[in-house]
Amino acid sequence: MAGEFRIAQRHVGEAMETAEAESSMTQDAMGRALLTELLATLSKHNTPEAIRDMIDYQLENLGSDSFVVTRGC
């Protein structure tokens, strides 16, 4: 598993644990907040169509053992 994926898992996990522990937060709202921030970051260097392609690819591969992380190859 790529280092980037491990870092992402750790940060998402911590955010979701925080949301579960805080009575003023929900995991659903935290998930939407994480997604919104990620999309805003990705949109700085990708077109909406490229982002949709990334999302479609990941959705098609949910449940597989690992995601492919490419470095511009």
N, C-alpha and C positions, 0 to 999 in steps of 0.2 A: 504494500500500500504506500502510495506517495506521501511524503511529508506534508504536503499541502492538505491532503485529505484528512490526515490525523489532526492537524491544527484546526481545520474547519469543524471536525467532529467534536473536538474538545470545547471550542467556543460555543457551538450550538447547544451542546449538552449543558454547559454551565448556564447559559441563558435560560434554557427550559427549566433547569432546577431552580433557578432564581425565581422564575415566574410561578412555579409550583409552591415555593416557600412564602412568597409575598401575597398577602390577602388582597392587595389592590391590583394584582395582575392575574392574567390567565395564560395558559400555555398557547391557546389559540391566538390570542392577541400578540403574544411574543413571536409566534411563528410568522404572523403577518408582518410584524415590525422587522424581523430579520430578512424576510423576503423583499420587503420594500427597500431596505438599505442595500441589499445585494443587487437588486435590479438597478437602483440609482448608480451604484458603483460600476456595474457592467455597462450601463448606457453611456458612460464617458468614453468608451473605446470600442463599442460595438453598435451596430445598427439594430433597430427593433427586430428585424427579420433574423439576424444572426442570434439574438437572444432567444427568440422563439425556437429556432433550430436547436440551440443548446438545451432548452427546457424540454422540447419534444424528445430529444435523444435520451436525456436523463429519465424522463417518465417511462419511455419504452424499456429502459434497462433497470427499473426499480426491482429490487429483490435479487439482482445478480450479486455475486460475491464481492465484486469490486468494480469501481468506475475507472474508466480510462482517463488519465490526466495527461494531456499532451502539452508539449512545450513548443508549439509552433512548427512541428515537424511536417 
